[in-house]
Amino acid sequence: MADSSAATAAVSGTVAPTMLHELLEITAQSLVRAEVTEHYEVIRELGRGKYGHVMLVTHRQRGTLMALKLLPKASTKLHTFLYEYCVALSLATHPAIISMFGIAIESSQYYGFLYEPALHKDLISIIKPRDGIPEPAAKHCAKQLVSALEFIHSRGLVYRDIKPENVLLFDPDCRLIKLTDFGLTRPKGTKLKLVAGVIPYTAPELSNTTDAQGVPIDSSMDAWALGVLLFCLLTGYFPWEQSLPDDPFFEDFMLWQETGLEKDVPHHWKRLTTEAALMLRSLLALDPAERGPVSRVLSYIDCPWRLEDGHSEEIAVKSKSQLSMSQE
C-alpha cells in the first residue's frame, strides 16, 4: 500500500513534477507482489479499453467490493502504470474524482490498482444517439465536472481526457458522477505533439500543430473538451468528427465563431438555446487565449439549454459523427 502521507502532501498544494516523482518512488517500493486470485475474487468485467481492463472484485478476507484496473505488463511500462496510479491517488480527495484504496499490485502478467466501483457504468451508456440525456442530468454532470476540473487545474495539472467513457455514474440520474482514468494527465506547460489521430475532443491548437517541439498544454484544452462533451450530452452526437478545417461541420462552426451571426449558426446547433450556444461558443473559442474557463459553465446553469421542440426538427448529421461510433 502506498504511503498515505505522501498522497496527502501531493494534494495539499500544486502537484509539481518533483512531488509526483517522489510519490512514484515511494509507490514503486511498496508494490504488492501477488497474483490477483490470491487476494481477490473476480466477479465480472466492468470495462475494457485499448490499454487495459477493469474487473469488479471482492477482497477474499474482508469482502470489500472494489474495481481493479489491470494493465498488461507486456505492453505497459512500469513508470507509465505508476504515473497513472500516483496522479489518481493525489487527486482522489475530491468528491467528483474516483476514490482510491491506496493499493497497487504487481502480478506475473499485470500491474493493477484498486478503486471504488461504479455499478451504474459510465456516461456513454446513457447517452441516446441524436437525443443525449435529460437536461437536468446534463446540468448535474456539468456542475460536478467543472468542480473536478478546477480542482485538477489548481494542482497544476491538465486532465486531457474528457470523454463520456471516463465519467463514471453512481446513480442513473447523474446526481453523483466521478472522473476516472488519469493516464494522459500532465503538468501544465508540458509540451505535447499530436501522436494519434484528431478526434472531436482535440483542441484545434493541438490538431493543427506543426511545431516539432509540441504545444505547451494548459487548462484551455480541458475547457475545449468539456464544451464538446456538453454538446454531446445535449444532442446525442459530436459537433464534428475532427477539429480540422476540412471537416465540413467544423468548417461551419469556424464560420459561426468568426461572424457570430444568427444566419451562420450550424444547423445541428439549432436545438440549443441562445444561452447554451453562448456557453459552448465560449468554451470552444478557436483561440485558446480567448477560451472561457471551465467555470464559465456555472454562469449558465440556471438558464434553459435545450429547446423544447428540438426533437421535432430533422437534423442532418453524418452517422460517423454520432456517439454510437467508438472514439479512442
C-alpha positions as a Markdown table, in Angstrom:
| # | Residue | x | y | z |
|---|---|---|---|---|
| 1 | Met | 0.0 | 0.0 | 0.0 |
| 2 | Ala | 1.3 | 3.4 | -0.9 |
| 3 | Asp | 2.3 | 5.8 | 1.8 |
| 4 | Ser | -0.9 | 7.9 | 2.5 |
| 5 | Ser | 1.1 | 10.8 | 3.9 |
| 6 | Ala | 2.8 | 11.2 | 0.6 |
| 7 | Ala | -0.6 | 11.3 | -1.1 |
| 8 | Thr | -1.8 | 13.9 | 1.4 |
| 9 | Ala | 1.2 | 16.0 | 0.7 |
| 10 | Ala | 0.6 | 15.8 | -3.0 |
| 11 | Val | -2.9 | 17.2 | -2.7 |
| 12 | Ser | -2.1 | 19.9 | -0.2 |
| 13 | Gly | -0.7 | 22.2 | -2.9 |
| 14 | Thr | 0.3 | 22.4 | -6.5 |
| 15 | Val | 1.3 | 18.9 | -7.8 |
| 16 | Ala | 4.7 | 19.7 | -9.2 |
| 17 | Pro | 6.6 | 17.1 | -11.2 |
| 18 | Thr | 9.1 | 16.7 | -8.4 |
| 19 | Met | 6.3 | 15.8 | -5.9 |
| 20 | Leu | 4.8 | 13.3 | -8.4 |
| 21 | His | 8.3 | 11.8 | -8.8 |
| 22 | Glu | 8.6 | 11.4 | -5.0 |
| 23 | Leu | 5.3 | 9.7 | -4.9 |
| 24 | Leu | 6.3 | 7.4 | -7.8 |
| 25 | Glu | 9.4 | 6.3 | -5.9 |
| 26 | Ile | 7.5 | 5.5 | -2.7 |
| 27 | Thr | 4.9 | 3.5 | -4.6 |
| 28 | Ala | 7.5 | 1.6 | -6.6 |
| 29 | Gln | 9.0 | 0.4 | -3.3 |
| 30 | Ser | 5.7 | -0.6 | -1.9 |
| 31 | Leu | 4.1 | -2.5 | -4.7 |
| 32 | Val | 2.2 | -5.6 | -3.5 |
| 33 | Arg | 3.5 | -8.6 | -5.5 |
| 34 | Ala | 0.8 | -11.2 | -5.7 |
| 35 | Glu | -1.5 | -13.0 | -8.2 |
| 36 | Val | -4.9 | -11.4 | -8.3 |
| 37 | Thr | -6.8 | -14.5 | -7.4 |
| 38 | Glu | -4.8 | -15.0 | -4.2 |
| 39 | His | -6.4 | -12.0 | -2.6 |
| 40 | Tyr | -9.5 | -11.1 | -4.7 |
| 41 | Glu | -12.4 | -13.0 | -6.2 |
| 42 | Val | -13.3 | -11.8 | -9.7 |
| 43 | Ile | -17.0 | -11.2 | -10.2 |
| 44 | Arg | -17.2 | -9.8 | -13.7 |
| 45 | Glu | -15.7 | -7.3 | -16.1 |
| 46 | Leu | -16.7 | -3.7 | -15.8 |
| 47 | Gly | -15.0 | -2.3 | -18.8 |
| 48 | Arg | -12.2 | -2.8 | -21.4 |
| 49 | Gly | -10.1 | -0.2 | -23.3 |
| 50 | Lys | -7.1 | 0.0 | -25.5 |
| 51 | Tyr | -4.6 | -0.2 | -22.7 |
| 52 | Gly | -6.2 | -2.5 | -20.1 |
| 53 | His | -9.4 | -3.6 | -18.5 |
| 54 | Val | -11.4 | -3.2 | -15.2 |
| 55 | Met | -12.8 | -6.0 | -13.1 |
| 56 | Leu | -15.3 | -6.0 | -10.3 |
| 57 | Val | -13.7 | -7.9 | -7.4 |
| 58 | Thr | -14.2 | -8.6 | -3.7 |
| 59 | His | -11.4 | -9.0 | -1.2 |
| 60 | Arg | -11.4 | -12.6 | -0.1 |
| 61 | Gln | -11.0 | -11.9 | 3.6 |
| 62 | Arg | -12.8 | -8.6 | 4.1 |
| 63 | Gly | -15.5 | -9.0 | 1.4 |
| 64 | Thr | -15.0 | -5.4 | 0.2 |
| 65 | Leu | -16.3 | -4.7 | -3.2 |
| 66 | Met | -13.7 | -3.0 | -5.4 |
| 67 | Ala | -12.9 | -2.1 | -9.0 |
| 68 | Leu | -9.5 | -3.5 | -10.1 |
| 69 | Lys | -7.8 | -1.9 | -13.1 |
| 70 | Leu | -5.4 | -4.3 | -14.8 |
| 71 | Leu | -2.7 | -3.2 | -17.3 |
| 72 | Pro | -0.8 | -5.9 | -19.1 |
| 73 | Lys | 2.9 | -5.8 | -18.3 |
| 74 | Ala | 3.8 | -6.9 | -21.8 |
| 75 | Ser | 2.5 | -3.6 | -23.2 |
| 76 | Thr | 2.8 | -1.3 | -20.2 |
| 77 | Lys | 5.9 | 0.3 | -18.8 |
| 78 | Leu | 6.2 | 0.3 | -15.0 |
| 79 | His | 6.7 | 4.1 | -15.0 |
| 80 | Thr | 3.5 | 4.5 | -17.1 |
| 81 | Phe | 1.5 | 2.5 | -14.6 |
| 82 | Leu | 3.0 | 4.2 | -11.6 |
| 83 | Tyr | 2.4 | 7.6 | -13.0 |
| 84 | Glu | -1.3 | 7.0 | -13.7 |
| 85 | Tyr | -1.8 | 5.4 | -10.2 |
| 86 | Cys | 0.0 | 8.2 | -8.4 |
| 87 | Val | -1.8 | 11.0 | -10.2 |
| 88 | Ala | -5.1 | 9.4 | -9.4 |
| 89 | Leu | -4.1 | 8.9 | -5.8 |
| 90 | Ser | -3.0 | 12.5 | -5.5 |
| 91 | Leu | -6.4 | 13.8 | -6.7 |
| 92 | Ala | -8.7 | 11.2 | -5.0 |
| 93 | Thr | -9.9 | 13.5 | -2.2 |
| 94 | His | -12.2 | 15.4 | -4.5 |
| 95 | Pro | -15.9 | 14.2 | -4.4 |
| 96 | Ala | -16.2 | 14.1 | -8.2 |
| 97 | Ile | -12.9 | 12.2 | -8.7 |
| 98 | Ile | -12.8 | 8.4 | -8.2 |
| 99 | Ser | -11.7 | 7.3 | -4.7 |
| 100 | Met | -8.7 | 5.1 | -4.4 |
| 101 | Phe | -8.0 | 2.2 | -2.0 |
| 102 | Gly | -4.3 | 3.1 | -2.0 |
| 103 | Ile | -3.3 | -0.4 | -3.1 |
| 104 | Ala | -1.1 | -1.0 | -6.2 |
| 105 | Ile | -0.2 | -4.6 | -7.1 |
| 106 | Glu | 2.1 | -6.4 | -9.5 |
| 107 | Ser | 1.3 | -9.9 | -10.7 |
| 108 | Ser | 3.1 | -12.1 | -13.1 |
| 109 | Gln | 1.2 | -10.7 | -16.0 |
| 110 | Tyr | -0.3 | -7.4 | -14.8 |
| 111 | Tyr | 0.1 | -4.1 | -13.0 |
| 112 | Gly | -3.1 | -3.1 | -11.2 |
| 113 | Phe | -4.7 | -0.8 | -8.7 |
| 114 | Leu | -7.9 | -0.7 | -6.8 |
| 115 | Tyr | -10.6 | 2.0 | -6.6 |
| 116 | Glu | -14.3 | 2.3 | -5.8 |
| 117 | Pro | -16.6 | 0.6 | -8.2 |
| 118 | Ala | -19.2 | 2.4 | -10.2 |
| 119 | Leu | -22.1 | 0.0 | -10.6 |
| 120 | His | -24.1 | 2.3 | -12.9 |
| 121 | Lys | -21.4 | 2.1 | -15.7 |
| 122 | Asp | -20.3 | 5.3 | -17.4 |
| 123 | Leu | -21.8 | 8.3 | -19.1 |
| 124 | Ile | -21.6 | 6.8 | -22.6 |
| 125 | Ser | -24.0 | 4.1 | -21.5 |
| 126 | Ile | -26.9 | 6.5 | -21.0 |
| 127 | Ile | -26.4 | 8.9 | -24.0 |
| 128 | Lys | -29.0 | 8.3 | -26.6 |
| 129 | Pro | -27.9 | 8.9 | -30.2 |
| 130 | Arg | -29.5 | 12.1 | -31.7 |
| 131 | Asp | -31.1 | 12.7 | -28.3 |
| 132 | Gly | -28.5 | 12.9 | -25.5 |
| 133 | Ile | -29.5 | 12.8 | -21.8 |
| 134 | Pro | -32.2 | 14.7 | -19.9 |
| 135 | Glu | -31.3 | 18.4 | -19.4 |
| 136 | Pro | -31.3 | 18.1 | -15.5 |
| 137 | Ala | -28.9 | 15.2 | -15.7 |
| 138 | Ala | -26.6 | 17.2 | -18.1 |
| 139 | Lys | -26.6 | 20.0 | -15.6 |
| 140 | His | -25.7 | 17.7 | -12.7 |
| 141 | Cys | -22.8 | 16.4 | -14.8 |
| 142 | Ala | -21.7 | 19.9 | -15.8 |
| 143 | Lys | -21.5 | 21.2 | -12.2 |
| 144 | Gln | -19.5 | 18.2 | -11.0 |
| 145 | Leu | -17.2 | 18.1 | -13.9 |
| 146 | Val | -16.4 | 21.8 | -13.5 |
| 147 | Ser | -15.6 | 21.3 | -9.8 |
| 148 | Ala | -13.4 | 18.3 | -10.6 |
| 149 | Leu | -11.5 | 20.1 | -13.4 |
| 150 | Glu | -11.0 | 23.2 | -11.3 |
| 151 | Phe | -9.5 | 21.0 | -8.6 |
| 152 | Ile | -7.2 | 19.3 | -11.1 |
| 153 | His | -6.1 | 22.7 | -12.6 |
| 154 | Ser | -5.5 | 24.1 | -9.1 |
| 155 | Arg | -2.9 | 21.3 | -8.6 |
| 156 | Gly | -1.0 | 22.4 | -11.7 |
| 157 | Leu | -2.3 | 19.6 | -13.9 |
| 158 | Val | -4.3 | 19.3 | -17.1 |
| 159 | Tyr | -6.6 | 16.3 | -17.3 |
| 160 | Arg | -6.6 | 15.9 | -21.1 |
| 161 | Asp | -9.0 | 13.0 | -21.4 |
| 162 | Ile | -12.6 | 14.4 | -21.0 |
| 163 | Lys | -15.0 | 12.0 | -22.7 |
| 164 | Pro | -18.2 | 10.1 | -21.6 |
| 165 | Glu | -16.3 | 6.8 | -21.1 |
| 166 | Asn | -14.2 | 8.5 | -18.4 |
| 167 | Val | -17.2 | 9.8 | -16.4 |
| 168 | Leu | -18.4 | 7.1 | -14.0 |
| 169 | Leu | -22.0 | 7.0 | -12.8 |
| 170 | Phe | -23.0 | 6.3 | -9.2 |
| 171 | Asp | -26.8 | 6.8 | -9.8 |
| 172 | Pro | -28.9 | 6.8 | -13.0 |
| 173 | Asp | -29.7 | 10.5 | -12.8 |
| 174 | Cys | -26.1 | 11.7 | -12.7 |
| 175 | Arg | -26.5 | 13.2 | -9.2 |
| 176 | Leu | -23.1 | 11.7 | -8.4 |
| 177 | Ile | -20.5 | 11.2 | -11.1 |
| 178 | Lys | -16.8 | 10.8 | -10.9 |
| 179 | Leu | -13.8 | 11.3 | -13.3 |
| 180 | Thr | -11.5 | 8.4 | -13.8 |
| 181 | Asp | -8.5 | 7.4 | -15.9 |
| 182 | Phe | -5.6 | 9.8 | -15.4 |
| 183 | Gly | -3.1 | 8.2 | -17.8 |
| 184 | Leu | -3.0 | 11.3 | -20.0 |
| 185 | Thr | -2.9 | 13.9 | -17.2 |
| 186 | Arg | 0.2 | 16.0 | -17.4 |
| 187 | Pro | 1.6 | 19.1 | -15.6 |
| 188 | Lys | 0.6 | 22.4 | -17.1 |
| 189 | Gly | 3.2 | 23.6 | -19.5 |
| 190 | Thr | 4.2 | 20.2 | -20.7 |
| 191 | Lys | 4.9 | 20.3 | -24.4 |
| 192 | Leu | 2.9 | 17.7 | -26.4 |
| 193 | Lys | 2.7 | 16.7 | -30.0 |
| 194 | Leu | -0.3 | 15.1 | -31.7 |
| 195 | Val | 0.7 | 11.4 | -31.7 |
| 196 | Ala | -2.7 | 9.9 | -32.5 |
| 197 | Gly | -5.5 | 11.0 | -34.9 |
| 198 | Val | -7.6 | 14.0 | -34.3 |
| 199 | Ile | -10.8 | 13.3 | -32.5 |
| 200 | Pro | -13.8 | 15.6 | -31.7 |
| 201 | Tyr | -12.3 | 16.5 | -28.3 |
| 202 | Thr | -8.9 | 17.6 | -29.7 |
| 203 | Ala | -8.4 | 21.3 | -29.3 |
| 204 | Pro | -7.6 | 23.0 | -32.7 |
| 205 | Glu | -4.2 | 24.3 | -31.5 |
| 206 | Leu | -3.1 | 20.7 | -31.0 |
| 207 | Ser | -4.9 | 19.4 | -34.1 |
| 208 | Asn | -3.0 | 21.9 | -36.3 |
| 209 | Thr | 0.3 | 22.0 | -34.6 |
| 210 | Thr | 3.4 | 22.0 | -36.9 |
| 211 | Asp | 5.9 | 22.7 | -34.1 |
| 212 | Ala | 8.2 | 19.7 | -33.8 |
| 213 | Gln | 8.7 | 20.6 | -30.1 |
| 214 | Gly | 5.0 | 20.3 | -29.4 |
| 215 | Val | 2.5 | 22.7 | -27.8 |
| 216 | Pro | 2.6 | 23.6 | -24.1 |
| 217 | Ile | -0.7 | 22.4 | -22.6 |
| 218 | Asp | -2.9 | 24.4 | -20.2 |
| 219 | Ser | -6.4 | 24.3 | -18.8 |
| 220 | Ser | -7.9 | 25.8 | -22.0 |
| 221 | Met | -7.6 | 22.3 | -23.6 |
| 222 | Asp | -9.8 | 20.9 | -20.9 |
| 223 | Ala | -12.3 | 23.7 | -21.5 |
| 224 | Trp | -12.5 | 22.8 | -25.2 |
| 225 | Ala | -13.1 | 19.1 | -24.4 |
| 226 | Leu | -15.7 | 20.0 | -21.8 |
| 227 | Gly | -17.5 | 22.0 | -24.4 |
| 228 | Val | -17.6 | 19.1 | -26.8 |
| 229 | Leu | -18.8 | 16.7 | -24.1 |
| 230 | Leu | -21.6 | 19.1 | -23.1 |
| 231 | Phe | -22.7 | 19.3 | -26.7 |
| 232 | Cys | -22.8 | 15.5 | -26.8 |
| 233 | Leu | -25.0 | 15.4 | -23.7 |
| 234 | Leu | -27.5 | 17.8 | -25.1 |
| 235 | Thr | -27.7 | 16.5 | -28.6 |
| 236 | Gly | -26.5 | 12.8 | -28.7 |
| 237 | Tyr | -23.9 | 13.4 | -31.3 |
| 238 | Phe | -20.5 | 15.1 | -31.8 |
| 239 | Pro | -20.4 | 18.7 | -33.1 |
| 240 | Trp | -17.8 | 17.5 | -35.7 |
| 241 | Glu | -15.7 | 14.4 | -36.4 |
| 242 | Gln | -12.4 | 16.3 | -36.4 |
| 243 | Ser | -11.4 | 19.8 | -35.3 |
| 244 | Leu | -9.8 | 20.5 | -38.6 |
| 245 | Pro | -10.9 | 22.9 | -41.4 |
| 246 | Asp | -11.5 | 20.1 | -43.9 |
| 247 | Asp | -14.3 | 18.7 | -41.7 |
| 248 | Pro | -17.5 | 20.3 | -43.0 |
| 249 | Phe | -19.1 | 20.5 | -39.6 |
| 250 | Phe | -16.1 | 22.1 | -38.1 |
| 251 | Glu | -15.8 | 24.5 | -41.1 |
| 252 | Asp | -19.4 | 25.6 | -40.4 |
| 253 | Phe | -18.6 | 26.2 | -36.8 |
| 254 | Met | -15.5 | 28.2 | -37.6 |
| 255 | Leu | -17.6 | 30.5 | -39.8 |
| 256 | Trp | -20.1 | 31.0 | -37.0 |
| 257 | Gln | -17.3 | 31.7 | -34.5 |
| 258 | Glu | -15.9 | 34.3 | -36.8 |
| 259 | Thr | -19.2 | 36.1 | -37.6 |
| 260 | Gly | -21.4 | 35.4 | -34.6 |
| 261 | Leu | -24.4 | 35.9 | -36.9 |
| 262 | Glu | -27.7 | 34.1 | -36.3 |
| 263 | Lys | -27.8 | 33.1 | -40.0 |
| 264 | Asp | -24.4 | 31.3 | -39.6 |
| 265 | Val | -25.5 | 29.1 | -36.7 |
| 266 | Pro | -24.7 | 25.5 | -37.8 |
| 267 | His | -27.9 | 23.5 | -38.5 |
| 268 | His | -27.3 | 20.9 | -35.9 |
| 269 | Trp | -26.7 | 23.5 | -33.1 |
| 270 | Lys | -30.3 | 24.9 | -33.5 |
| 271 | Arg | -31.8 | 22.7 | -30.9 |
| 272 | Leu | -29.8 | 24.6 | -28.3 |
| 273 | Thr | -31.0 | 27.7 | -26.6 |
| 274 | Thr | -29.2 | 31.0 | -27.2 |
| 275 | Glu | -27.7 | 30.8 | -23.7 |
| 276 | Ala | -26.4 | 27.2 | -24.3 |
| 277 | Ala | -24.9 | 28.3 | -27.6 |
| 278 | Leu | -23.2 | 31.2 | -26.0 |
| 279 | Met | -21.8 | 29.0 | -23.2 |
| 280 | Leu | -20.4 | 26.5 | -25.7 |
| 281 | Arg | -19.0 | 29.2 | -28.1 |
| 282 | Ser | -17.0 | 30.5 | -25.1 |
| 283 | Leu | -15.6 | 27.0 | -24.2 |
| 284 | Leu | -15.0 | 26.3 | -27.8 |
| 285 | Ala | -13.3 | 29.6 | -28.8 |
| 286 | Leu | -10.8 | 28.8 | -31.6 |
| 287 | Asp | -8.1 | 30.9 | -30.0 |
| 288 | Pro | -7.1 | 29.3 | -26.6 |
| 289 | Ala | -6.3 | 32.8 | -25.2 |
| 290 | Glu | -10.0 | 33.8 | -25.7 |
| 291 | Arg | -11.4 | 30.5 | -24.5 |
| 292 | Gly | -13.6 | 30.7 | -21.4 |
| 293 | Pro | -12.5 | 28.8 | -18.2 |
| 294 | Val | -14.5 | 25.7 | -17.3 |
| 295 | Ser | -16.2 | 27.7 | -14.5 |
| 296 | Arg | -18.0 | 29.8 | -17.2 |
| 297 | Val | -20.5 | 26.9 | -17.4 |
| 298 | Leu | -21.8 | 27.8 | -13.9 |
| 299 | Ser | -23.0 | 31.2 | -15.2 |
| 300 | Tyr | -25.5 | 29.3 | -17.4 |
| 301 | Ile | -26.7 | 26.6 | -15.1 |
| 302 | Asp | -30.0 | 28.3 | -14.3 |
| 303 | Cys | -30.7 | 29.0 | -18.0 |
| 304 | Pro | -32.5 | 26.6 | -20.3 |
| 305 | Trp | -30.1 | 24.7 | -22.5 |
| 306 | Arg | -32.2 | 22.8 | -24.9 |
| 307 | Leu | -35.2 | 23.9 | -27.0 |
| 308 | Glu | -38.5 | 22.1 | -26.2 |
| 309 | Asp | -39.2 | 21.4 | -29.8 |
| 310 | Gly | -35.7 | 20.1 | -30.5 |
| 311 | His | -37.0 | 16.6 | -31.1 |
| 312 | Ser | -39.3 | 17.7 | -33.9 |
| 313 | Glu | -36.5 | 19.1 | -36.0 |
| 314 | Glu | -34.9 | 16.9 | -38.6 |
| 315 | Ile | -31.1 | 17.3 | -38.2 |
| 316 | Ala | -28.8 | 16.1 | -40.9 |
| 317 | Val | -25.7 | 14.6 | -39.3 |
| 318 | Lys | -23.3 | 12.1 | -40.7 |
| 319 | Ser | -23.6 | 8.8 | -39.0 |
| 320 | Lys | -19.9 | 8.6 | -38.4 |
| 321 | Ser | -20.2 | 11.7 | -36.2 |
| 322 | Gln | -22.7 | 10.1 | -33.8 |
| 323 | Leu | -21.8 | 8.9 | -30.4 |
| 324 | Ser | -22.6 | 5.3 | -31.4 |
| 325 | Met | -19.3 | 5.3 | -33.1 |
| 326 | Ser | -16.4 | 4.4 | -30.7 |
| 327 | Gln | -13.8 | 7.2 | -30.3 |
| 328 | Glu | -10.4 | 6.4 | -28.9 |
